[in-house]
Amino acid sequence: MNEHLYAVIMAGGIGTRLWPRSRSAKPKQFLDLLGPRTMLQETIDRLDPLIPADRVLVVASEEHAAMIHAQVPALPRENFLAEPGPRGTAPCIGLAAVALLERDPAATMAVCPADHLITDPAGFRQALEAAAALAQKEYLVTLGITPGYAHTGFGYIQRGPSLGEVNGLPTFLVQRFAEKPDAATAQRFVDSQEYYWNGGIFIWRAATIMGEIARLLPDLYAELQPVAGAWHSPRQREVLSAAWERVPRTTIDYGVMEKAALVAVVPVDIGWDDVGNWATLSGLVKGDPQGNVFHGDGDRLLLETTDTYLYTSAGRLVAAVGLEGFVVVDTPDALLICPKDRAQEVREAVERLRADGLAGYL
């Protein structure tokens, strides 16, 4: 077992497309959307025994610290990194690299979102081990998700020349990253069998990614240096907060991965999904003979209703008559009703609530 392999769980997202269950006070990664465990708990569970909880770092907002420690009591207090504000994945990962380099200069970090589904945890751990081996050769490694269909909502990774088999898995140089494509382009990507979905899972040595941040994102690197210098001092929070006011907002994909030279991909087929909206979630859960999926603990009544996702909270009955292909999410203070094929637009509803001064519902 690699004692220098750590996990960095990015748990700072809001999950607006899963409103009204996902709220700023309790975003989707802290919800039990797919079973008795929350998505954060499932993310940490699947790392063990490869990466035990004492080598897992969670980066999130300070307001979620108590909830994280309640859900993951095995997580050491010092393994929670409070991000002063959302600045994109590049500053988040840079902060985690600072923490790891202060702890273990030989650290390799596996960066994972806290809100994704993976149904083959053993295959996932095998891929992480393969990627960690490549990372020792200074590669920035990403896992490429074998596409199940021509999805237009994901970025894609095109593989290049083979790097050989590592830990029983094929590995490749990355030829290029592609933005979210239109339907025809996505189909061409899938038909070529050279492209993978970009699931946002990365593995690299902490020193390697910090070097690439210095080269490609010098403004971010400059702000991280006083943070590193004050890491063990009483002024750590003060210095970090001041730096975060100035750090540029950018993603690790755009800021580093698309520009770096030594980038590798490990293709995987591990039952991955980003659980991006209510329609996606509905498709991941076995329904009744009519294709209806029920969640929650309230009472419900369905008549002549098919292919409908229904979440109910305790306290009142929800009845649906004649619905087909709908999402109904009933919470104590907000009710969402929308066709499944417009589930992506829930994000727009959230933006409208904010614009209309109704942020209390968010």
N, C-alpha and C positions, 0 to 999 in steps of 0.2 A: 504494500500500500504506500502511495506517495504522500509522505507526511508534509510535503511542501505544497500540496494541492488544496486550494481553498475555493469556496463558492461565494459569489457576491450576488445576492438576491435584490433586484431592483423592485421595490415595493411602493413607489411613489405615485403611480398612476391613479386616475380618478374613475376610469371606466364609464364615461358618460353614456355610451350606447346601451348600457344595462341599467339606466335610470328607469324607474324610481327606486329599485332596490339598491343600486350602487349610488352612494352619496359621498360628498366630500368628507363627512365624519366617519364613514365606513365604506370605502370603495370595494370593488368586486373582489380584490385579492384577499379580503378579510371575510368573505361570505362563503357559506356552504352551498354553492350553486349546483354542484354535481354529485353530492353525497354528504355523508356526515362530517367530513373534514373540510376545512376551508381551503381555498386555493393556495394560500401561503403555506399552510400545514402540508398539503400534498406536495408542494414544490420542495420543501425541506425533507419530507419523508422519502422521496424518490432518490435523493442523493446518498442516503445511508445504505450500506456501510462504507461506500467509497469516500464520502466526505461527511464526517460526523458533525454534530451541531456545534462543537467547540471550534470548528474551522469554517463555519458559515457566518458571513457578514450580511446584515440586512440594511439596506439604505432606504430611508423613508423620511417622511415629515415627522417632526418632533411631536405633533399632536397625536400621532398614531403609536407612539412608543409604548404606552401602557397596554394597548390592545395587542401589539406584537408580542410583548413579554407574557401576556396572559395566554395567548394562543400557542406560543413556543417557549414554555418555561425552561427548556434545556438550553436556550440561547443565552450565552454569557452577556452580561450587561454591556461590557466593552465591545461586543460584536454588533451592537446597534449603532449605526452612523446616522445622525440627524442632519438631513440636508436642509439648509435654511430656506430654500425655495426651489421650485421647479425651474431648471435651466436646460433640460434636455439630457440625453444619455451620456454625452461626452463629459460634461462636468461631474455627473454622478459617478461615472467610471473612474475619472481622474481622482476624485476624492477617495474612492475605495482603494485605488492603487497607492495613494499616499499612506493610508492606514496600514495596508499590508506591507509596504516597504519598511515602515517603521517597526513592524512586528517581525518580519521575516524577509530579508533581502533576496532570498531565493524563491519567494512565493510565485506560484502559478495560480492564476485566477480564472475560474469558470463563471462567466457572467450569465445569469438567467433571469428572465422576467418572472414575477411572482404570480402571474395571473394566466398561465397557459396550462393546457391539458396535455399530458403525455401518458398513454396507456401501456407503454412497454418500458417500465423503469429500468429493467436489466439491460435492454438494448441502449437506452440512454446513457447508462453508466459506462457501457463498453465504448460508446462513441466518445465520451468525455476522456476516457483513458487514452484512446487513440489520439485525440486532439492534444492532450497534455504532452504526449510524446513528441508530436510535431512542434509544439510550442518551445520545447527545449532547443530546437534548431532555429529559434528566433522568428518562426512564423506567427502571424496573427491568424487564428483559426476560427472558422465559423461552421456550425452544423447546417447542412443544406437539407431541407425537408423534401423528400420525394413527393412531387405534386400529385394529388389525387385527381385533379381536374384543372381546367384553365381558369384559375381564380384571378380576377382583376383587382382585388383589394390588397394583394401582397406584392412586395418587391421580389425580384428574382435574382438568382446567382448563377452565372454561366461558368461551368467548369472548363479548365484548360488542360494542359498536359498532366499525365498521371505522376503522382509522387510515390506510387507503390502501395502495398498493403501494410497497414499498421494495426496491430491488435485485432487482426482478422477482418479489417474493414478497408475498402479501397479509399484512397485519398487523392486529391487533385489540387493543382494550383487553381486559383480563381482567375478566370479570363476577364470577367467584368461583373459589375452589379448593374441591374436594370431596375428602373423605377416601376411603379405600378402600371401595367400595360393596359391597352384597350383589349377587347375580347378577341379580335383576330390575332393580335400579337401574342397574347397569352396562349392561345391555341397553338401557335407556331412554336412557342417556347416548349410547351409540353410535348408536342409531336417530335421535336428534335431529340428529346431525352438527354439534352445537355444542360438543362436548367433545373434549378431547385428553388423552392420557396425560401425566402429569407425569414427565418423564425426569430432572429434577434438573440441567438445564443452564441456567445463568443468565448474562446479560451486562448490565453496568452500568458507569458511571464509578466509579472507586474512591472519589472524593469523595462521590458520591451515596449509595452504600451506607453509607459511614461516617456520613453525615448521618442516614440512616434508622436506623442502629443507635443513634445518640445519642438519637433521638426515641423509638424503640420499645423499645430494650433498654438503658436508661441504665446499669444495673449492669455490663453487658459493656463498654459504651463507657468507663466510669470505669476499669475494669481495663486497658483497652488504652492509655490515655493515658500512664502511666509506661513502658509497653513501647515506645511510639513515642519518648518522650523519651530512652530509653537505647539506641536502636537502633544507634547508631554508637559506643557506649561499651564498655569491657571488661566492664561489668556486665550486658550485654544478656541473657545466658542466665539469670543469677541473677534479674533483674527479671521476665523472662518466666515462669520456673518459679514464682516467688512469686505472680504474677498468676493463673496457671493453677490454682492451688489454690483460688482464690476465684471464678473465672468461672462463671456459671450455665450449666448444660448445657441446650442448646436447639437446635432446627433453624432454619435460615434460612426455611423455609416457614412454620412456626408463628410464629416470632418476628418476622418482617418481612413476607414476601410476602403473607400472608393479611390483613395490617392496613394495608399501604401504599396510597396513593391512586393514584399513577401507575404502574400495572403493565400491561405489554403482553405479547402472545404472538405469536410467529411460528410458524405451523403448518408442520410438515415431515413428509415421508415419505422417510426416509433409511436405511431398513433398520436401525432401532434395536432393541436388545434389552438388557435388564439382565443377561442370563446368570445368572439368580437361583438356579438349582438344577440338579441333574444331569439331570432330565427336560428342562428348557429347553435345556440345552447339547446334549443328544442330538438334539433337533429342529433344531438349527442346522447339523448336520454331515450330509453325504450318507452314507447307509449302504449295506450290501450289498443284494442282491435280497430278502433276508428282513427288511430294516429294522434289521439289527444295525449298531451303530457301534463301531468299535475305535479305541482310543487307547493310547499307551504303546509300550514296546519289549520286552515280555515275550512268551512263547509262550502261545497260547490254542487251545482246541478247543471248538467249539460243535456240539452235536447236537440236532436238532429244537428249535432255539431261534430266537425271532423278536422283533423290536422291543425289543432289549436293548442297553443301553450297557455296554461292557466296557473298563475301563482296567486295563492290566497293567504291572507294573514288572519289570525284568530280574531273573532269578534263579530263577524257578519257573514252571511251567506252571499255567494256570487253565483248568479244563474246566467247561462248563455244559451240562446236559442237560435239555431240556424246559422251558426258561424262556420266558415271554412277558411282555413289558412290564416288564422288570427293569432295575435299575442294579447293576452289580458293579464296585467300585473297589478294586483290590488294591494296597496300598503296602507297603513293607518291614515296617512295624510295626503296621499296622491294615488291616482288611478291612471294607468296607461292602457289604451286600446289602440292597436294598429295592425294593419295587414302584415304578415310575415315578410312579404316582398318589399316592404318599405321600412323594415326594422333598422336599416342604416340611418334613417332620417331621425331617429330618436335623438341623436347628437344635436341636430338642428333645433329640436324642441327645447333641449337644455340651454342652448345658446339664446333662444328667444326668451326663456324664463329669466335668464340673467339680464338680458337687455331690458326686459319689462319690469325690473325691480322686484322680481320674485325669487331671488337667490336663496331665500329661506327654505325653499323646497329642494335645494341642491345640496 
